[in-house]
Amino acid sequence: MLLSYQSLGSWKWVLLAITFLTAAFLLLPILFIAALSFGSSQWLIFPPPAWTLKWYQMLFADPRWLEAAFTSLKIALIVTLLSVLIGLCASFGLVRGRFVGRNGLRALFMTPMILPVVVLAVALYAFFLRIGLNGTLTGFVIAHLVVALPFSILALTNALEGFDKSIEDAAVLCGASPLKAKLLITLPCISHGLFSAAIFSFLTSWDEVVLAIFMASPTLQTLPVKIWATLRQDLTPVIAAASTLLVLVTALLMIAAALIRKGLKA
């Protein structure tokens, strides 16, 4: 018995070491990019010879970078709103509906999560090119909505399945209309699912680059596409500054999501 406890203790340290190495493998490239964004060299050299903020000054002084960031933000906010609204309606149908093919429909909604993004991008590009949506804001929103909607439906269906519908039924029996019961009872109770759907939908659109490359035009580019296009032309540290801000926004949203979810559970 003592030997088994000792072996378990040794395995615990092995697992901790593997976890630490995995985290370092994932985080070190991001930390290197952040460090390069403060380097004084005009080339991406690590370690930087000195430290400076001039690359961030150049980034915020360039209207092309600002326009790309604003475009990304605008598309992400529209996608988030539509994804939550459509995902909520679809989730009610999937969880509470009783019709033939319900499980197949749920699997169909999850298809964009497992389909290679480049395949989806080529298909949407060919379709949008035919109907004249390629390179437009509407085309961007629809393309990003396709990949964001599965995350929204997944979060909301899980929240609805964990909700006790008898509470909503009791509100209806007390005189509330079905719609009012859903708005005042069900939605507040699944607020954690709504928030998760909104966060993941926003981040899916904010960080998307493959679809955005196919959807972009010379006059309409998102921030990831701008980073990619600049990276192919010049290895300026401004790219590192833009990438750092992109990662920073994502990290802040994830931290905010964790804190809010913790507050909702409390």
C-alpha positions, 0 to 999 in steps of 0.5 A, a space after each residue: 500500500 505504501 508503495 502504491 502511494 509513493 508511485 501515485 505521488 511520483 506520477 503526480 509530479 510527472 503530470 505537473 511537469 508535463 502540464 508546465 511544459 505544455 503551458 510553456 510551449 503554448 505561452 512562450 511564443 506569445 511572450 516573445 512576440 510581446 517582447 519584440 513589440 517593445 524592442 528598439 530594433 527595426 527587425 524582429 530580433 530577440 532579445 531586443 537590444 533596447 526597449 521602446 514604445 515607438 512601434 505602438 506609436 506608429 501603430 496608433 498613428 497609422 489610419 490603416 491599422 486603426 481602420 482594420 481594428 475598427 472593422 474587426 470590432 464592428 464585425 465581431 459585435 454584429 456577429 456576436 449579436 446575431 449569433 446569440 439571437 439565432 443560437 438562442 432560437 435554435 437551442 430552444 428548438 433543439 432542446 424542447 422540440 420533438 420532431 424527426 431528425 432533431 439529433 441530425 439537425 444538431 449534428 449539422 449545426 456543429 459541422 463548421 466546428 469539425 470541417 477544415 476552415 480552408 474548405 469552408 473558406 473556399 466554398 463560401 468564397 465561390 458562393 459569395 463571388 457568384 452572388 456579389 457578397 465577396 469583399 463586403 461587410 455583409 459577406 464578412 458577417 455571414 462567413 464569421 457567423 457560420 463559424 461562430 454559431 456552433 459555439 453559441 448553440 453548444 453553450 445555450 443548449 447545455 444551459 437550457 438542458 440544465 434548466 428546470 423547465 417546471 419553473 417556467 411552467 409555474 410562471 405560466 400557471 401563475 398568469 404569465 404568458 409563455 413569452 414573458 415567462 421565458 424573458 423574465 424566468 428562463 433567460 436570467 436563469 441561463 445567463 451564464 450560457 448567454 454570456 458564454 455564447 457571446 464571448 465565444 462568438 466574439 472571439 471566434 470572429 475577432 481572431 478569425 483569419 482564414 475566412 477573412 483572407 478569402 472575404 477581404 478586399 483592398 478596401 475592407 480588411 480585418 485586423 488579422 488580415 492586415 497583420 497577415 498582409 503586412 507580414 508578407 511584405 515587411 517584418 516590421 515590429 509594428 506587426 508584433 505590436 498589433 499581434 500583442 494588442 490582438 492577444 491582449 484583447 482576447 486575454 482580457 475577455 477570457 479573464 472577464 468571462 471567468 470572473 463574471 461566471 464565477 460571480 454568477 455561480 456565487 
